[in-house]
Amino acid sequence: MAEALLNAGPDPHRTERVTRRTHDSGFTLIEMMMTVTVFAIVLGAAVPGLTDLTGSMRLRQGLREVERELQAARLKAVSSNRPIRVRFNCPAAGSYRMVELIGTPGVPDDADDADDRCSDVAYPHPAADANRLTLPNHDGPVRQLHPSLAFGAADALEFRPDGSVHQADLDATPWPAVTSDGVSITVRKGDLVGAITVNGLGKIQLQ
């Protein structure tokens, strides 16, 4: 009897059960390590591309926000019949604000070029009243670029009630009109640079 069992060889049913248990036990340690390694390689290759895409999207969003403020300033100048300026890096780096001219383009008030002209403490938004004797009445809120963004070339612009646009010039009063070629307001995110072009007729365009 014992000899018959020894000569019978391995039990095929038992082998099948062992094989099934091996397959049912899940991934082996080597398989898991290989999977993690492949995943790490793929992720490492994808991260730079994702970072560039995120940076580009962030820059584009910042440009759109600045462009909307410029459009709002032009509309406010025309609708209120008052010159409106947009100042950049004011009251601090990365900030910008739409401010009403307190004086006139030919004879600006000393406050118009003051360092605190963009301050929402000195000049709160909204104004206390709309009395033309107590200017300004049409300042906007202080806006702020995302901390990862910064202004490049960005001279203050002045929008007139006739729709024309004039560029800051410390040696000229009133400020000279922007040419038909336009001027650029640039915003940077690291090595990425975007621009908004504004021409003398008030056309504002993302580049």
C-alpha positions as CSV (number, residue, x, y, z in Angstrom):
1,M,0.0,0.0,0.0
2,A,2.8,2.4,1.0
3,E,4.8,1.4,-2.0
4,A,1.8,2.2,-4.3
5,L,1.4,5.6,-2.8
6,L,5.1,6.4,-3.3
7,N,5.0,5.3,-6.9
8,A,1.8,7.2,-7.7
9,G,3.7,10.6,-8.0
10,P,2.4,14.0,-7.0
11,D,-1.3,14.5,-6.6
12,P,-2.5,16.7,-9.4
13,H,-5.4,18.0,-7.3
14,R,-3.0,19.0,-4.6
15,T,-0.7,20.8,-7.1
16,E,-3.6,22.7,-8.4
17,R,-4.6,23.8,-4.9
18,V,-1.1,25.0,-4.2
19,T,-0.9,26.9,-7.5
20,R,-4.3,28.5,-6.8
21,R,-3.2,29.6,-3.4
22,T,0.0,31.1,-4.8
23,H,-2.0,33.1,-7.4
24,D,-4.7,34.1,-4.9
25,S,-2.1,35.5,-2.5
26,G,-1.7,38.7,-4.6
27,F,1.5,40.5,-5.8
28,T,4.9,39.3,-4.7
29,L,7.3,41.7,-3.2
30,I,9.4,41.9,-6.4
31,E,6.3,42.6,-8.4
32,M,5.3,45.4,-6.1
33,M,8.8,46.9,-6.1
34,M,8.9,46.8,-9.9
35,T,5.5,48.6,-10.1
36,V,6.6,51.3,-7.7
37,T,9.8,51.8,-9.6
38,V,7.9,52.2,-13.0
39,F,5.4,54.6,-11.4
40,A,8.2,56.7,-9.9
41,I,10.0,56.9,-13.3
42,V,6.7,57.9,-15.1
43,L,5.9,60.5,-12.4
44,G,9.4,61.9,-12.5
45,A,9.1,62.4,-16.3
46,A,5.7,64.0,-16.0
47,V,6.4,66.5,-13.1
48,P,8.4,69.1,-15.1
49,G,5.7,69.2,-17.8
50,L,3.0,69.6,-15.2
51,T,5.0,72.3,-13.4
52,D,5.4,74.3,-16.7
53,L,1.7,73.9,-17.5
54,T,0.7,75.1,-14.0
55,G,3.1,78.1,-14.2
56,S,1.8,79.1,-17.6
57,M,-1.8,78.9,-16.4
58,R,-1.0,81.0,-13.4
59,L,0.7,83.6,-15.5
60,R,-2.3,83.7,-17.9
61,Q,-4.7,84.1,-15.1
62,G,-2.7,87.0,-13.7
63,L,-2.6,88.7,-17.1
64,R,-6.3,88.4,-17.5
65,E,-6.9,90.0,-14.1
66,V,-4.7,93.0,-15.0
67,E,-6.4,93.2,-18.4
68,R,-9.8,93.4,-16.8
69,E,-8.6,96.2,-14.5
70,L,-7.4,98.2,-17.5
71,Q,-10.7,97.6,-19.3
72,A,-12.6,98.7,-16.2
73,A,-10.4,101.9,-15.9
74,R,-11.1,102.9,-19.5
75,L,-14.8,102.3,-19.1
76,K,-14.8,104.3,-15.8
77,A,-13.0,107.2,-17.5
78,V,-15.6,107.4,-20.3
79,S,-18.7,106.9,-18.2
80,S,-17.7,109.2,-15.3
81,N,-16.1,111.9,-17.6
82,R,-13.0,111.8,-15.4
83,P,-9.4,110.9,-16.1
84,I,-8.5,107.5,-14.5
85,R,-5.1,106.1,-14.0
86,V,-3.9,102.6,-13.4
87,R,-0.7,102.4,-11.3
88,F,1.5,99.4,-11.0
89,N,3.7,98.2,-8.1
90,C,1.6,100.6,-6.1
91,P,1.2,100.8,-3.0
92,A,3.7,97.8,-2.9
93,A,5.4,95.5,-5.3
94,G,2.9,93.3,-7.2
95,S,0.0,95.6,-6.3
96,Y,-1.9,97.7,-8.8
97,R,-4.9,100.1,-8.5
98,M,-7.3,102.1,-10.6
99,V,-7.3,105.7,-9.2
100,E,-9.1,108.9,-10.3
101,L,-7.0,111.9,-11.1
102,I,-7.5,114.5,-8.4
103,G,-6.1,117.3,-10.4
104,T,-6.2,117.7,-14.2
105,P,-4.0,116.1,-16.8
106,G,-2.3,119.5,-17.4
107,V,-2.2,120.5,-13.7
108,P,-2.1,117.3,-11.6
109,D,-2.5,117.5,-7.9
110,D,0.5,116.8,-5.8
111,A,-1.3,113.8,-4.4
112,D,-1.7,112.2,-7.8
113,D,1.9,111.2,-7.9
114,A,2.4,110.6,-4.2
115,D,3.6,107.3,-2.9
116,D,0.5,106.8,-0.8
117,R,-2.0,107.5,-3.7
118,C,-2.7,103.8,-4.0
119,S,-3.2,103.3,-0.3
120,D,-6.6,102.0,0.6
121,V,-6.1,103.5,4.1
122,A,-5.4,107.1,2.8
123,Y,-7.9,106.6,-0.1
124,P,-10.5,104.0,0.9
125,H,-12.7,102.1,-1.5
126,P,-15.6,102.9,-2.0
127,A,-15.4,106.6,-1.5
128,A,-17.4,108.2,1.2
129,D,-19.4,110.2,-1.4
130,A,-19.6,111.2,-5.0
131,N,-19.2,114.9,-4.5
132,R,-16.9,116.4,-7.2
133,L,-15.6,118.9,-4.6
134,T,-14.2,116.0,-2.5
135,L,-12.2,114.0,-5.1
136,P,-11.4,111.2,-5.6
137,N,-14.8,109.4,-6.1
138,H,-13.9,106.7,-8.5
139,D,-10.9,104.8,-7.1
140,G,-11.0,101.0,-7.4
141,P,-9.8,98.5,-4.8
142,V,-6.2,97.6,-4.5
143,R,-5.5,94.5,-6.6
144,Q,-2.6,92.1,-6.0
145,L,-0.8,89.7,-8.3
146,H,-0.4,86.1,-7.2
147,P,2.8,85.9,-5.0
148,S,4.5,83.9,-7.7
149,L,4.0,86.7,-10.2
150,A,5.7,90.0,-10.7
151,F,5.4,93.0,-12.9
152,G,8.1,93.6,-15.5
153,A,7.8,96.8,-17.6
154,A,4.7,98.5,-16.3
155,D,4.5,102.3,-16.5
156,A,1.3,103.9,-15.2
157,L,-1.4,104.6,-17.7
158,E,-3.9,107.4,-17.8
159,F,-7.3,106.9,-19.5
160,R,-9.1,110.0,-20.6
161,P,-12.9,110.5,-21.0
162,D,-12.4,110.6,-24.8
163,G,-11.1,107.0,-24.7
164,S,-7.5,107.9,-25.4
165,V,-4.6,106.5,-23.4
166,H,-1.5,108.4,-22.1
167,Q,1.7,107.0,-20.5
168,A,3.5,108.2,-17.4
169,D,6.4,110.6,-18.2
170,L,8.0,112.4,-15.3
171,D,9.4,115.0,-17.8
172,A,6.1,115.8,-19.5
173,T,2.8,117.4,-18.3
174,P,0.3,116.4,-19.4
175,W,1.5,112.8,-20.1
176,P,2.1,112.0,-23.8
177,A,-0.4,109.9,-25.7
178,V,0.4,106.3,-26.3
179,T,1.3,105.7,-29.9
180,S,-0.6,103.6,-32.3
181,D,2.0,100.8,-31.9
182,G,1.0,100.7,-28.2
183,V,2.9,100.0,-25.0
184,S,3.2,96.7,-23.1
185,I,2.5,95.8,-19.5
186,T,4.5,92.7,-18.8
187,V,4.0,90.2,-16.0
188,R,6.6,87.5,-15.2
189,K,6.6,84.1,-13.5
190,G,10.2,82.9,-13.3
191,D,11.4,82.6,-16.9
192,L,7.9,82.9,-18.3
193,V,6.8,86.4,-19.5
194,G,3.4,87.6,-20.7
195,A,2.2,90.9,-21.9
196,I,-0.8,93.1,-22.4
197,T,-0.6,95.7,-25.2
198,V,-2.5,99.0,-24.9
199,N,-2.6,101.4,-27.8
200,G,-3.4,105.1,-27.9
201,L,-7.0,104.5,-28.9
202,G,-7.6,102.4,-25.8
203,K,-7.5,99.0,-27.4
204,I,-6.3,96.5,-24.8
205,Q,-5.1,93.1,-25.9
206,L,-3.5,90.1,-24.3
207,Q,-0.4,88.8,-26.1
